[in-house]
Amino acid sequence: MSWLFLLLAAAAFLVAFTTHSVAVLTLSILVALGFTAAWLMGLMAQRVGDSTRSEAMIIDPQELRRLREQAEARRNQTVAAPTAEQAPSAESIAGNQAPQ
């Protein structure tokens, strides 16, 4: 639909360039500017409409809480695993000592 406004604006500019009357020239330029503005507004509205998210993609609060709990559990698990591997055990300390 917005491309129709662009076509009408071009037609109004064509009338403005080919007329000999000042009144028709003024009127056709104003109409062309109006159609150009309508085309730009339609184009912007179409781009904004295309970039909005679907309402079906919205997560309800219970699902969001469940996802946060899963992320927290994963984070705690990854933090706990490296510290257990890095801590030296009593056997490795005793095995590394030199005999007396």
C-alpha positions as CSV (number, residue, x, y, z in Angstrom):
1,M,0.0,0.0,0.0
2,S,2.8,2.4,0.8
3,W,4.2,2.0,-2.7
4,L,1.0,3.3,-4.1
5,F,1.6,6.6,-2.2
6,L,5.0,6.8,-3.9
7,L,3.5,6.3,-7.3
8,L,0.9,9.0,-6.6
9,A,3.6,11.4,-5.4
10,A,5.5,10.8,-8.6
11,A,2.4,11.5,-10.6
12,A,1.8,14.7,-8.7
13,F,5.3,15.9,-9.3
14,L,4.9,15.1,-13.0
15,V,1.8,17.3,-13.1
16,A,3.7,20.0,-11.2
17,F,6.5,20.0,-13.8
18,T,4.3,20.1,-16.8
19,T,1.7,22.7,-15.8
20,H,1.7,26.4,-16.7
21,S,-0.6,27.5,-13.9
22,V,0.9,28.6,-10.6
23,A,-2.2,27.4,-8.6
24,V,-2.0,23.9,-10.1
25,L,1.7,23.9,-9.5
26,T,1.3,24.8,-5.8
27,L,-1.5,22.4,-5.3
28,S,0.3,19.5,-7.0
29,I,3.6,20.1,-5.1
30,L,1.6,20.1,-1.8
31,V,-0.1,16.9,-2.8
32,A,3.2,15.3,-3.9
33,L,4.8,16.2,-0.5
34,G,1.8,14.8,1.3
35,F,1.9,11.5,-0.6
36,T,5.7,11.4,-0.1
37,A,5.2,11.8,3.7
38,A,2.5,9.1,3.7
39,W,4.8,6.8,1.8
40,L,7.7,7.3,4.3
41,M,5.3,6.8,7.3
42,G,4.0,3.6,5.8
43,L,7.5,2.4,5.1
44,M,8.6,3.1,8.6
45,A,5.5,1.5,10.1
46,Q,6.1,-1.6,8.0
47,R,9.7,-1.9,9.2
48,V,8.7,-1.4,12.8
49,G,6.0,-4.0,12.4
50,D,8.4,-6.5,11.0
51,S,10.9,-6.1,13.8
52,T,8.5,-6.6,16.7
53,R,8.5,-9.9,18.5
54,S,5.5,-12.2,18.5
55,E,3.4,-12.3,21.7
56,A,3.7,-16.1,21.6
57,M,7.4,-15.7,22.4
58,I,6.8,-14.0,25.7
59,I,7.7,-16.2,28.7
60,D,5.3,-16.4,31.6
61,P,6.7,-15.8,35.1
62,Q,6.7,-19.4,36.2
63,E,8.7,-20.5,33.1
64,L,11.1,-17.6,33.7
65,R,11.6,-18.6,37.3
66,R,12.2,-22.3,36.2
67,L,14.8,-21.2,33.7
68,R,16.6,-19.0,36.3
69,E,16.7,-21.9,38.7
70,Q,18.2,-24.2,36.0
71,A,20.9,-21.6,35.2
72,E,21.7,-21.1,38.9
73,A,22.1,-24.9,39.3
74,R,24.4,-25.1,36.2
75,R,26.4,-22.2,37.5
76,N,26.8,-23.7,40.9
77,Q,27.8,-27.1,39.4
78,T,30.5,-25.6,37.2
79,V,31.9,-23.5,40.1
80,A,32.0,-26.5,42.4
81,A,33.6,-28.9,39.9
82,P,36.9,-27.1,39.3
83,T,37.5,-26.3,43.0
84,A,37.2,-30.1,43.9
85,E,39.8,-30.9,41.2
86,Q,42.2,-28.2,42.3
87,A,42.2,-29.0,46.0
88,P,45.1,-31.3,46.9
89,S,44.2,-34.5,48.6
90,A,45.9,-35.8,51.8
91,E,47.3,-38.8,49.9
92,S,49.0,-36.7,47.2
93,I,50.6,-34.5,49.9
94,A,51.9,-37.5,51.8
95,G,53.1,-39.2,48.7
96,N,55.2,-36.2,47.6
97,Q,57.1,-35.9,50.8
98,A,60.6,-37.1,50.9
99,P,61.4,-40.1,53.2
100,Q,63.2,-39.3,56.4
